[in-house]
Amino acid sequence: MKRLFLVSSSRIHGYGYLKHCDADLRAFFAGVKRVHFVPWALQDHAGYASKVRPRFTELGLELVSLHECTDPAAALRDAEALFIGGGNSFRLLTELYAHDLVGLIHQRVVDDGMRYMGSSAGSNMACPTLKTTNDMPIVEPPSFDALGLVSFQINPHYIDADTSSTHMGETREDRIREFHEMNATPVVGLREGAQLWVEGDRVELRGVKGARLFRRGREPEEFAPGAVLPL
């Protein structure tokens, strides 16, 4: 059974790196000894790994960054768990294609049950496509098709419209409605501090903030932590 832990952001105000989801983080990786890490969403791979590694050491987990592996695909074939961190989603997906890992990760998670944790851009990667990321396209990936580990889209860092603002630009809700003019896939607007716990086809909202579910032709629905989303 596939198991995923999809976090809106690795940091929220008042908490250290991945501290706001500590209990769920520990539960998700229970029984795991080694986690493989994808640092390719940022330019400085070594610096990124050096930031993430101490947090996993606190959890009693060895962290292996794929930029340190001579053959990343071979490393993932035997991996217990994978963590893909945040950064630029376009750069991240481009690198996953360049290392020929898109199909392999899908197979390892969906067929073999390798645990998958994503944060921000890493959560975007779990979706069918890249189309609901907030990131600037600083590079063009071979395809917008992502890992397809879940059947819905995520919009991380979802921000509600400020009704008192005079800003005339599009809100996040506007942009998601534009997505649904051309696409039918549901979108979860995942606020800072919210995360999704996926086991098989069951998707539970956890964390300290709620989320909004957008479905084509329907009004958005609000869900609080603890809810099982109808996806």
N, C-alpha and C positions, 0 to 999 in steps of 0.2 A: 504494500500500500504506500502510495506516495505521501511524503510528509514535508511540508514547507512552512517556514516562519518568515513572513513578509512584513518588514518594518517600514514605516513612512520615512523615518529619519534616524540616523545613528545618534544624533544629539538633539535634545530639546532644552529649553531654558531651565536652569537650575540643576541640571544633571550632567555628569561626566559622560564619556563615550560609552554608549550602549548601557548606561546605568538605569535608565527609566524602564527598561524591560528586563531587569536582572532576573526576576523569578522565572519568567517564561523562557528566557535565554538558557538558564540552567536546566530547566525541565526539557527543553527541546534537545539539548545535547547530552542528556543523561545516557550513560553507557558508552559514549563516544570518547576515544582517546586522542584522535588527531583530526583536525579540520583543515581542509585545503582552502586557500584564499585566493581570490582573483583581484589583483590590484589595478587592472588596466583602465579603470574609469578615470584615474588621475595620471598625470605625466610622470611624477616621481614615484616609481614603483617601490623602490627600496624604502623611501621615506614613509610611504603609506603603510607598508608592512610593519615598519618599526613602530608606528602609532597603534596599529591594531593588535600586534602580538602580545603586548603586556596585558591587555584586557582579557585575552583568551588564556593567558598564563594564570591569571587570577581565578579562572574557572577550572583550572587543572587540565587544560587542553593544550596540546602541541599545535602550533599553527605553521603550516607549510605554504608559503606563497608561491604561486605558479611561475612567477618571474625568476625564481631560483631553481626551477626544474629544467633540465636539458630537454625533456620530452613531456610537456604538460599533459598531452593526451594519455600517455602511459601512466602518469601519476594519477589521473582521474579514474582510470579503469579499475583501480583498487581502492579508491577513496571511500571513507566512511561517510563523510559529510563535506559540504561545500558552502562557503560563505562568499557572496559577491557584494562588495561594498559600493558606496555611492560615489558620485562624481558626474562626469558627462556621459549620458547614455549613448550618444552617437559614437563617441570614441570607444566606449566599452563594447558595443555590439560589433563594431568594425574589427576589434582585436579578437573577439570570440570567433568571428568568421576567418580571420587571418590564421588562427591556430587550429582551425577545423574542429571546433569544439561544440558547435551548436547542436548537431545531431547526437553527439556522444553524451552531452549533459542531459538532453531530453531522455535518452534511453536509460541512463543511469538512475535518474530520478523517478521516471514514470514506470519503468519496467523492473528496476532492481531495488528501488526503495532507498537510494542514497539520499540522506537528508539535505535539504536545500534551505539556506537562509539568505535572504536578500535585504538590503537596506537601500532605500531611495532608488538610484539607478539599478541596483541589483534586484529590487522588487519589480521595476519595469521589465527587466529581462525575463522574468517568469511568465509574462503575458504573451498572448499570441503575436502582438506586434509592438513596435516602438511608438505608435501613433499618439499616445496620450502622455508622453513625457513632457516635462516643462523645459527641457534643455535646448540650448542653441545648437544647431547642426554645424559644429565646427569641422566635421569631416563627414564624408558620405559613405555609409556602409553599403555592402553589396546588395542588401535587401533590408526592408523594414521588418521582415519576419523575425521575431525573437524566439525564445526557447519553447513557448507553447506549453508550459507546465500546468497552467490553469486555463480555464475557458473564458475568462473575463479580463478586462483591462483594469489597470490601477492608475490613478493620478496621485502620486505622492505629494506631500506638503500641501494638501488641499487647503485653500483659504476661502472662507465665506466672504461674500460681497459686503463691503462697508457701506451701509445705506446713508451714512453721513458724509461720505466722500464726494468731492466734485470731480474726481478723475473720470474721464469719459472713455477710457480704454476698456477692452473686453475683460470680464470677470472669468474666473475658472469655470463657472457654470456656463457662461456664454461659449467658451471654447469646447466644452464637452458636448454642448448642444450642436455645435458645428460638426464635431466628430460624428454625432448620430444622424446628421443629414446625409452622410455618405457611408456609414457603417452601422451594423445592428448589434455589435458586441456590447454587453453591459459594461459599465465603468464604475469602479469604486473610488470615490473621492476620499482619500485616506489622510485625515488631518495629522498634524504633528502630535506625536505621542500615541498614535493608534497603530495597531498591527493586526495582521491576519494569521490565524493558525489553521492550516489546511491539513486535513487527514482524509485521503481518498477524495471524494466529492464534497465532503463537509467543510464549510468555510465559516470559522468562528471569528468574530471581531473581539479583540482584546486590547488592553492598554488603558491609558488614562483619558483618551478622547474618543469621540464618536466618529462616524463616517456617514457619507451620503452615497446612496446607490442610484445611479442614473441608468434608466432603461429607455430604449427608443420608443417614442409615442406615449410615455407616461411621465407624470410629475416625479421629481426626485423624492426618494424616501430616506428618512433619517433613522439611523440605528445607533444604539448605545452599546458600550462594551458588554460582552456576554451574549450578544445576539448571534444567532446562526443566520447568515445571509442567504436569501433565496436565490442561489446562483446554480 
